[in-house]
C-alpha cells in the first residue's frame, strides 16, 4: 500500500496527497482521502499525526463492483476495496459482497423508535390505570386521569 498515483475520489483534495501516502508517513492535519481501492486517514496524537491506509489498492476495480458478481482474490486472500462514495466491497470465495452507503435522499438516519404513551391522551388503553403500570396514578387521588 502507498506511494501509488491516485486519480479518483479525494486524491488531491485539501490535505490529501495526489498519491496514496506510504504507511506511517507523517502528516500535518486530520484528513480522510480516497485512492483507487484505498482509504487513507491522517490521524494520531496532535504532535504525531501519521497516515493509516486500508484496502487492497491496485488489486481493486476502479469502480465499485456489483454484489454477487464474480471476482478472484489475490493469492487466496480476500480483497477489501473502499470507494469514495462510502461503499466498501470485499472479494470473498470468488464473489463480491458490497456494503453501500446510506441513501441521503432517504433521510439519512433510521427513524426513532416510538416513545412512551402520551399521558395527555390517556396512555395505553390496554393497561390498567390508563397505561400506568401498577394501577391508577398516585398523584391523582380522585382517579380522574386516564
Backbone as CSV, one residue per row, in Angstrom:
resi,resn,N_x,N_y,N_z,CA_x,CA_y,CA_z,C_x,C_y,C_z
1,UNK,0.825,-1.185,0.000,0.000,0.000,0.000,0.863,1.240,0.000
2,UNK,0.356,2.291,-0.582,1.001,3.582,-0.511,1.937,3.831,-1.663
3,UNK,2.118,5.116,-1.970,3.054,5.517,-2.981,2.554,5.376,-4.405
4,UNK,1.272,5.025,-4.582,0.731,4.879,-5.932,-0.023,6.130,-6.317
5,UNK,-0.089,6.382,-7.617,-0.799,7.562,-8.093,-2.280,7.414,-7.824
6,UNK,-2.908,8.500,-7.418,-4.346,8.495,-7.172,-5.043,9.362,-8.193
7,UNK,-6.188,8.899,-8.678,-6.901,9.716,-9.649,-8.378,9.794,-9.347
8,UNK,-8.871,9.003,-8.403,-10.301,9.017,-8.119,-10.527,9.460,-6.691
9,UNK,-11.759,9.756,-6.366,-12.112,10.118,-5.005,-11.531,11.449,-4.620
10,UNK,-10.939,11.507,-3.429,-10.492,12.788,-2.907,-9.007,13.030,-3.074
11,UNK,-8.317,12.192,-3.841,-6.889,12.424,-4.043,-6.692,13.818,-4.596
12,UNK,-5.789,14.560,-4.015,-5.519,15.914,-4.461,-6.399,16.955,-3.783
13,UNK,-7.391,16.522,-2.982,-8.219,17.464,-2.238,-7.379,18.101,-1.150
14,UNK,-7.929,19.121,-0.514,-7.206,19.796,0.552,-6.770,18.788,1.604
15,UNK,-5.486,18.745,1.886,-4.933,17.847,2.880,-4.627,16.457,2.352
16,UNK,-4.993,16.158,1.113,-4.760,14.828,0.550,-3.649,14.877,-0.483
17,UNK,-2.628,14.043,-0.320,-1.590,13.981,-1.349,-2.175,13.424,-2.649
18,UNK,-1.565,13.733,-3.764,-2.065,13.229,-5.043,-1.845,11.737,-5.192
19,UNK,-0.873,11.177,-4.477,-0.635,9.732,-4.484,-0.863,9.199,-3.074
20,UNK,-1.320,7.954,-2.975,-1.523,7.348,-1.660,-0.218,7.405,-0.872
21,UNK,-0.279,7.892,0.364,0.954,8.003,1.157,1.469,6.644,1.620
22,UNK,2.749,6.618,1.931,3.358,5.405,2.488,2.826,5.193,3.906
23,UNK,2.764,3.933,4.335,2.290,3.596,5.672,3.112,4.324,6.729
24,UNK,2.429,4.910,7.687,3.013,5.613,8.826,3.816,6.851,8.448
25,UNK,3.666,7.347,7.208,4.315,8.612,6.845,3.659,9.715,7.673
26,UNK,4.422,10.720,8.059,3.856,11.797,8.869,2.953,12.682,8.012
27,UNK,1.969,13.283,8.676,1.050,14.209,8.010,0.785,15.367,8.959
28,UNK,0.206,16.435,8.450,0.102,17.650,9.262,-1.300,18.004,9.718
29,UNK,-2.351,17.420,9.117,-3.710,17.766,9.523,-4.624,16.562,9.299
30,UNK,-5.602,16.404,10.178,-6.548,15.295,10.055,-7.228,15.353,8.690
31,UNK,-7.281,14.221,8.007,-7.912,14.144,6.689,-8.250,12.693,6.391
32,UNK,-9.274,12.483,5.556,-9.609,11.167,5.021,-9.546,11.285,3.513
33,UNK,-8.752,10.446,2.881,-8.510,10.550,1.449,-8.729,9.198,0.784
34,UNK,-9.388,9.224,-0.367,-9.641,8.002,-1.124,-8.756,7.944,-2.351
35,UNK,-8.264,6.753,-2.609,-7.471,6.447,-3.795,-8.074,5.175,-4.364
36,UNK,-7.775,4.809,-5.588,-8.366,3.581,-6.131,-8.117,2.383,-5.213
37,UNK,-9.210,1.888,-4.584,-9.119,0.725,-3.714,-8.517,0.961,-2.357
38,UNK,-8.317,2.213,-1.946,-7.712,2.513,-0.649,-8.350,3.735,-0.029
39,UNK,-8.440,3.705,1.300,-8.817,4.893,2.064,-7.685,5.141,3.034
40,UNK,-7.184,6.364,3.044,-6.090,6.730,3.933,-6.561,7.837,4.859
41,UNK,-6.264,7.681,6.147,-6.636,8.669,7.149,-5.396,9.198,7.828
42,UNK,-5.324,10.511,7.965,-4.262,11.152,8.728,-4.809,11.283,10.143
43,UNK,-4.227,10.535,11.068,-4.743,10.523,12.437,-3.610,10.259,13.420
44,UNK,-3.909,10.493,14.679,-2.950,10.241,15.744,-3.016,11.334,16.780
45,UNK,-1.986,11.415,17.585,-1.892,12.459,18.591,-1.556,13.779,17.902
46,UNK,-1.926,14.882,18.517,-1.745,16.210,17.911,-0.340,16.429,17.358
47,UNK,0.669,15.969,18.067,2.040,16.208,17.620,2.655,15.012,16.897
48,UNK,1.841,13.972,16.630,2.370,12.781,15.976,1.332,12.182,15.023
49,UNK,0.899,12.973,14.033,-0.073,12.504,13.051,0.622,11.640,12.011
50,UNK,-0.014,10.514,11.666,0.550,9.595,10.671,-0.555,9.107,9.751
51,UNK,-0.166,8.712,8.537,-1.108,8.148,7.577,-1.347,6.679,7.893
52,UNK,-2.616,6.293,7.913,-3.038,4.908,8.100,-3.951,4.583,6.928
53,UNK,-3.569,3.611,6.117,-4.347,3.262,4.931,-4.898,1.853,5.056
54,UNK,-6.063,1.632,4.455,-6.628,0.294,4.405,-7.207,0.075,3.018
55,UNK,-7.233,-1.151,2.613,-7.734,-1.508,1.294,-6.662,-2.242,0.518
56,UNK,-7.089,-2.890,-0.545,-6.183,-3.711,-1.344,-5.569,-2.958,-2.514
57,UNK,-5.787,-1.661,-2.595,-5.129,-0.824,-3.589,-5.402,-1.207,-5.028
58,UNK,-4.338,-1.327,-5.794,-4.439,-1.555,-7.237,-5.087,-2.886,-7.600
59,UNK,-5.237,-3.813,-6.647,-5.908,-5.080,-6.923,-7.422,-4.896,-7.039
60,UNK,-7.930,-3.742,-6.617,-9.372,-3.456,-6.654,-9.772,-2.858,-8.003
61,UNK,-11.019,-3.118,-8.438,-11.501,-2.463,-9.651,-11.609,-0.946,-9.417
62,UNK,-11.488,-0.169,-10.479,-11.548,1.287,-10.363,-12.907,1.758,-9.845
63,UNK,-13.985,1.065,-10.217,-15.332,1.414,-9.758,-15.887,0.266,-8.936
64,UNK,-16.772,0.600,-7.994,-17.353,-0.431,-7.132,-18.062,-1.493,-7.966
65,UNK,-17.746,-2.773,-7.737,-18.407,-3.855,-8.470,-19.822,-4.084,-7.931
66,UNK,-20.546,-4.984,-8.550,-21.901,-5.337,-8.132,-21.839,-6.537,-7.187
67,UNK,-22.570,-6.443,-6.067,-22.633,-7.577,-5.143,-23.097,-8.815,-5.889
68,UNK,-22.466,-9.938,-5.602,-22.820,-11.197,-6.233,-22.028,-11.488,-7.486
69,UNK,-21.333,-10.469,-8.019,-20.519,-10.674,-9.210,-19.286,-11.513,-8.902
70,UNK,-18.750,-12.120,-9.920,-17.572,-12.973,-9.751,-16.321,-12.129,-9.540
71,UNK,-15.407,-12.636,-8.733,-14.124,-11.969,-8.505,-13.078,-13.028,-8.213
72,UNK,-11.847,-12.603,-8.214,-10.754,-13.508,-7.892,-9.829,-12.780,-6.934
73,UNK,-9.655,-13.341,-5.737,-8.795,-12.698,-4.757,-7.335,-12.948,-5.103
74,UNK,-6.470,-12.100,-4.561,-5.040,-12.233,-4.811,-4.451,-13.289,-3.897
75,UNK,-3.874,-14.325,-4.459,-3.215,-15.392,-3.706,-4.115,-15.967,-2.611
76,UNK,-5.408,-16.070,-2.892,-6.344,-16.647,-1.934,-6.733,-15.747,-0.789
77,UNK,-6.176,-14.539,-0.731,-6.503,-13.602,0.341,-7.695,-12.751,-0.085
78,UNK,-8.666,-12.515,0.822,-9.800,-11.662,0.474,-9.326,-10.248,0.132
79,UNK,-10.017,-9.611,-0.796,-9.720,-8.217,-1.140,-10.679,-7.313,-0.380
80,UNK,-10.192,-6.184,0.077,-11.019,-5.152,0.700,-10.867,-3.903,-0.143
81,UNK,-11.989,-3.406,-0.675,-11.932,-2.286,-1.607,-12.893,-1.167,-1.193
82,UNK,-12.402,-0.126,-0.508,-13.241,1.020,-0.174,-13.336,1.975,-1.368
83,UNK,-14.461,2.673,-1.499,-14.673,3.623,-2.592,-15.104,4.972,-2.037
84,UNK,-14.844,6.021,-2.806,-15.077,7.385,-2.333,-16.540,7.705,-2.078
85,UNK,-17.481,6.901,-2.597,-18.897,7.158,-2.316,-19.322,6.562,-0.976
86,UNK,-18.389,5.952,-0.252,-18.687,5.362,1.042,-18.970,3.872,0.976
87,UNK,-19.044,3.311,-0.237,-19.281,1.872,-0.347,-17.970,1.132,-0.081
88,UNK,-18.116,-0.127,0.306,-16.942,-0.971,0.518,-17.284,-2.361,0.012
89,UNK,-16.414,-2.903,-0.804,-16.636,-4.229,-1.388,-15.517,-5.169,-0.976
90,UNK,-15.889,-6.431,-0.772,-14.936,-7.473,-0.392,-15.083,-8.636,-1.354
91,UNK,-13.979,-9.129,-1.852,-13.977,-10.324,-2.690,-13.690,-11.494,-1.770
92,UNK,-14.714,-12.309,-1.527,-14.568,-13.467,-0.653,-15.160,-14.674,-1.357
93,UNK,-14.424,-15.760,-1.402,-14.886,-17.006,-2.015,-15.344,-16.773,-3.460
94,UNK,-14.569,-15.970,-4.191,-14.809,-15.692,-5.616,-16.121,-14.956,-5.894
95,UNK,-16.617,-14.194,-4.916,-17.842,-13.420,-5.103,-17.718,-12.075,-4.393
96,UNK,-18.173,-11.005,-5.082,-18.159,-9.673,-4.478,-19.316,-9.542,-3.489
97,UNK,-19.003,-8.966,-2.324,-20.003,-8.609,-1.326,-19.777,-7.139,-1.027
98,UNK,-20.781,-6.322,-1.354,-20.621,-4.874,-1.193,-21.607,-4.305,-0.191
99,UNK,-21.110,-3.403,0.638,-21.937,-2.624,1.553,-22.024,-1.235,0.960
100,UNK,-23.233,-0.804,0.670,-23.428,0.502,0.060,-23.676,1.532,1.157
101,UNK,-23.345,2.800,0.898,-23.589,3.845,1.895,-25.092,4.105,2.004
102,UNK,-25.542,4.693,3.123,-26.957,5.037,3.250,-27.361,6.030,2.165
103,UNK,-28.595,5.930,1.702,-29.115,6.826,0.670,-29.480,8.161,1.315
104,UNK,-28.752,9.253,0.985,-29.037,10.545,1.623,-30.438,11.057,1.319
105,UNK,-31.026,10.667,0.175,-32.370,11.144,-0.156,-33.427,10.426,0.671
106,UNK,-33.044,9.345,1.353,-33.996,8.608,2.179,-34.065,9.183,3.588
107,UNK,-33.405,10.291,3.828,-33.489,10.939,5.127,-32.333,10.637,6.053
108,UNK,-31.397,9.839,5.628,-30.195,9.604,6.424,-30.400,8.616,7.545
109,UNK,-30.558,9.101,8.763,-30.618,8.241,9.938,-31.910,7.429,9.965
110,UNK,-31.861,6.243,10.576,-33.071,5.443,10.689,-34.087,6.150,11.580
111,UNK,-35.370,5.824,11.445,-36.379,6.501,12.260,-36.198,6.183,13.734
112,UNK,-36.599,7.124,14.568,-36.528,6.944,16.009,-37.575,5.925,16.440
113,UNK,-37.273,5.100,17.446,-38.299,4.180,17.934,-39.412,4.967,18.609
114,UNK,-40.636,4.424,18.655,-41.731,5.164,19.283,-41.451,5.378,20.757
115,UNK,-41.885,6.509,21.268,-41.698,6.842,22.670,-42.798,6.243,23.530
116,UNK,-42.805,6.586,24.814,-43.834,6.066,25.706,-45.197,6.651,25.344
117,UNK,-46.291,6.016,25.822,-47.631,6.549,25.528,-47.765,7.967,26.040
118,UNK,-48.576,8.759,25.369,-48.815,10.152,25.732,-49.811,10.196,26.886
119,UNK,-49.400,10.662,28.094,-50.321,10.694,29.234,-51.530,11.582,28.981
120,UNK,-51.360,12.636,28.180,-52.484,13.532,27.890,-53.553,12.816,27.081
121,UNK,-53.162,11.776,26.351,-54.130,11.036,25.545,-54.652,9.820,26.294
122,UNK,-54.336,9.708,27.597,-54.860,8.609,28.387,-53.955,7.399,28.432
123,UNK,-52.763,7.466,27.863,-51.846,6.342,27.915,-52.318,5.192,27.050
124,UNK,-51.827,4.017,27.350,-52.175,2.828,26.584,-53.477,2.255,27.124
125,UNK,-54.514,2.153,26.301,-55.817,1.728,26.788,-55.859,0.283,27.269
126,UNK,-54.904,-0.553,26.877,-54.971,-1.954,27.269,-54.280,-2.234,28.597
127,UNK,-53.825,-1.192,29.295,-53.186,-1.383,30.597,-54.074,-0.784,31.677
128,UNK,-54.142,-1.422,32.853,-54.940,-0.842,33.937,-54.376,0.508,34.335
129,UNK,-55.233,1.396,34.730,-54.797,2.718,35.178,-54.413,3.624,34.046
130,UNK,-54.958,3.417,32.841,-54.669,4.319,31.731,-53.252,4.213,31.243
131,UNK,-52.643,3.020,31.292,-51.307,2.847,30.767,-50.227,3.026,31.795
132,UNK,-50.630,3.219,33.047,-49.639,3.384,34.098,-49.454,2.050,34.799
133,UNK,-48.241,1.499,34.809,-48.027,0.220,35.483,-48.440,0.314,36.948
134,UNK,-49.092,-0.701,37.434,-49.453,-0.749,38.849,-50.771,-0.079,39.171
135,UNK,-51.535,0.341,38.224,-52.872,0.886,38.505,-52.948,2.378,38.358
136,UNK,-53.914,2.988,39.052,-54.182,4.427,38.908,-52.988,5.280,39.323
137,UNK,-52.976,6.488,38.829,-51.906,7.447,39.118,-52.000,7.883,40.576
138,UNK,-50.935,7.632,41.385,-50.991,8.031,42.785,-51.013,9.537,42.964
139,UNK,-50.648,10.298,41.963,-50.677,11.759,42.038,-52.087,12.293,41.738
140,UNK,-53.010,11.404,41.397,-54.378,11.800,41.076,-55.305,11.017,42.017
141,UNK,-55.421,11.454,43.274,-56.173,10.674,44.261,-57.634,10.473,43.861
142,UNK,-58.193,11.341,43.086,-59.594,11.192,42.707,-59.777,10.233,41.527
143,UNK,-58.679,9.737,40.942,-58.764,8.805,39.833,-59.304,9.425,38.558
144,UNK,-59.123,10.741,38.392,-59.675,11.430,37.244,-58.841,11.234,35.985
145,UNK,-57.513,11.013,36.117,-56.653,10.863,34.920,-56.836,9.476,34.357
146,UNK,-56.640,9.354,33.061,-56.602,8.049,32.421,-57.926,7.675,31.928
